[in-house]
Amino acid sequence: MKEFFFALISIVAFTGLIRAVRDKTPIRLCGVCAGTSLTWLGITALILQGALQYQDYGSVLPLLMGGSVVGIAYQGEFRFEWAFRHPFAWKFLVIVLGFTSSYYAVTHLSWGIFAAEVFVLFLMAYLFFIRKPPKNDQSRTYESYLETKLKNCC
């Protein structure tokens, strides 16, 4: 139980830190997304260093990684035209590939896997929060998303 609360406190602390510096930078990271990702990256690094035990944190780690996968599935709809037009296919692909990758990462912890995780998270941060959509890309705000969903609801 203490492992879960450790992770929860870490997410809250990282989220608060990201929110505090967010307005001072041009990058608009999601505080919760970054807080969750930094928490499972930190736990992974501490396990690899021997500061935390895998048997204690091995059940918290996939839970946090799964949260990141679901966040990627959600964010993609607003950042990629194909995902916006095919939300079910996008989410299905991300969930299947993301959960499979997360399972592999958790069951094969190593510094090489850790480096791959860092690379993938930096790539996701770039694609979702730093990169500007192409000029010819339609604006996909939450409002336009809701309008599209309402038009296609029945």
NORDADA-V762082 format. One record per residue. RES is the residue in three letters. SS is DSSP state (A for helix, B for strand, O for the rest). Layout:
RES_SS + RES_SS
//
This chain:
MET_O + LYS_A + GLU_A + PHE_A + PHE_A + PHE_A + ALA_A + LEU_A + ILE_A + SER_A + ILE_A + VAL_A + ALA_A + PHE_A + THR_A + GLY_A + LEU_A + ILE_A + ARG_A + ALA_A + VAL_A + ARG_A + ASP_O + LYS_O + THR_O + PRO_O + ILE_O + ARG_O + LEU_O + CYS_O + GLY_A + VAL_A + CYS_A + ALA_A + GLY_A + THR_A + SER_A + LEU_A + THR_A + TRP_A + LEU_A + GLY_A + ILE_A + THR_A + ALA_A + LEU_A + ILE_A + LEU_A + GLN_A + GLY_O + ALA_O + LEU_O + GLN_O + TYR_A + GLN_A + ASP_A + TYR_A + GLY_A + SER_A + VAL_A + LEU_A + PRO_A + LEU_A + LEU_A + MET_A + GLY_A + GLY_A + SER_A + VAL_A + VAL_A + GLY_A + ILE_A + ALA_A + TYR_A + GLN_A + GLY_A + GLU_A + PHE_A + ARG_A + PHE_O + GLU_A + TRP_A + ALA_A + PHE_A + ARG_A + HIS_O + PRO_A + PHE_A + ALA_A + TRP_A + LYS_A + PHE_A + LEU_A + VAL_A + ILE_A + VAL_A + LEU_A + GLY_A + PHE_A + THR_A + SER_A + SER_A + TYR_A + TYR_A + ALA_A + VAL_A + THR_A + HIS_O + LEU_O + SER_O + TRP_A + GLY_A + ILE_A + PHE_A + ALA_A + ALA_A + GLU_A + VAL_A + PHE_A + VAL_A + LEU_A + PHE_A + LEU_A + MET_A + ALA_A + TYR_A + LEU_A + PHE_A + PHE_A + ILE_A + ARG_O + LYS_O + PRO_O + PRO_O + LYS_O + ASN_O + ASP_O + GLN_O + SER_O + ARG_O + THR_O + TYR_A + GLU_A + SER_A + TYR_A + LEU_A + GLU_A + THR_A + LYS_A + LEU_A + LYS_A + ASN_O + CYS_O + CYS_O
//
